[in-house]
Amino acid sequence: MKPVKIGILGLGTVGCGTINVLARNGQEIARRAGREIKIVQASARDLKKKRPCPTEGIRLVADPFEIVRNAEVEVVVELIGGYDPARSLVLEAIANGKHVITANKALIAVHGNEIFAAAQKRGVMVAFEAAVAGGIPIIKTMREGLTGNRIEWLAGIINGTSNFILTEMRDRGRDFAAVLAEAQRLGYAEADPAFDVDGIDAAHKLTILAAIAFGIPLQFKQAYIEGISRITRADVQYAEELGYRIKQLAIARRTDGGVELRVHPTLIPQRRIVANVDGVMNAVLVKGDAVGPVLLYGAGAGAEPTASAVVADLVDVVRTLTVDPTNRVPHLAFQPDALSDLPILPMERVETSYYLRLHALDRPGVLADITRILGDLGISIEAILQKEPAEGENVVPIIILTHRVVERNMNEAISRIEQLASIKGSVARIRLEHLNRDWK
Ligand code: HSE
């Protein structure tokens, strides 16, 4: 059989990682795919740059549109990232009858509905395993391995940069800004690191996972997104004292009223395995009604871990080149005409537990005022911790953990507490999830 001819758009970290993996494991990969996979063309901004991968035999071009218009190329691998020109390139590749593989989470989360519709019409595949959690095969697991299940919820640490920052703050007491600068130096962070610390990158990935989990369209704009920049070292320490870790979690959960789609810092009990996923590592916990909780853990970024996912998609595409397009695994797991219109739940209607940190004057009756407000709004307290005032000060930090309550009530409680004359400054709030196996 003739080799399958591939064109790569973008020869950065992942592009080079893909070339290296194919060069090293090519024979074994061909035995799995049934055909040799040959990279014939690749685009790069700087053609003269020295790269840590062999490019002999690959035609290098500066203009990626040359590749999507090249009749010889059967499969296009998009590794440029960002919304544009990636969107135009992918749509043109599809229009030209090429299968597409992409690691671009932003592109799929925001333009995926349009891209999949175009691919469906043209009878080509768009594979995107590398877009979520790097080398972890989470798309394949959910789309194929768990198809017998009704997925109830999933919770993931899917931004390595945020996890690295929170881990370093906890373990070494380092400052946010210094750790972020290191994450950038090590190449973990996005081109614009605000995507990492503000939760946007995790929300892109969560949008994709939720669509596959529940058979809903991609709805990035409906996601609730909160970053990690308001987390202080004191919060990290108080959480530890109470038996919790703070993690930047991406949560999608099916409820009677709609789908929760939220990214925010979250306290998790220390004994949970996900609470111990540290540094740049990623993990996704998926709860299916039949299988129970399934946990996948691995490298969420980096040249070869991401290349591992790209090459797995290449093998999938090559294997299905001869299959009737209507019988392929659907892009988003569910048949395109069988998507559900389950709405996304506004954050105000989400139910969760809370960690509150407030600063109160050290005088009688303060705690009574706070607990009365919480009680009036049906908020039950799970634990309270009052710290000593700092030397020479009469303001004490109070930490409260609550049971589950709808966010709307907690917003009201926080607003009333902040109006008390005995409370100084604003109340810090971090959501808390126990991630029990019986959580539905
Ligand atoms: N900036 C991303 C992260 C890279 O930190 O997880 C992988 O998508």
Boltz pocket constraint, residues with backbone or C-beta under 6 A from the ligand:
constraints:
  - pocket:
      binder: B
      contacts: [[A, 130], [A, 131], [A, 133], [A, 134], [A, 158], [A, 159], [A, 160], [A, 161], [A, 162], [A, 188], [A, 189], [A, 190], [A, 196], [A, 201], [A, 280], [A, 300], [A, 301], [A, 302]]
      max_distance: 6.0
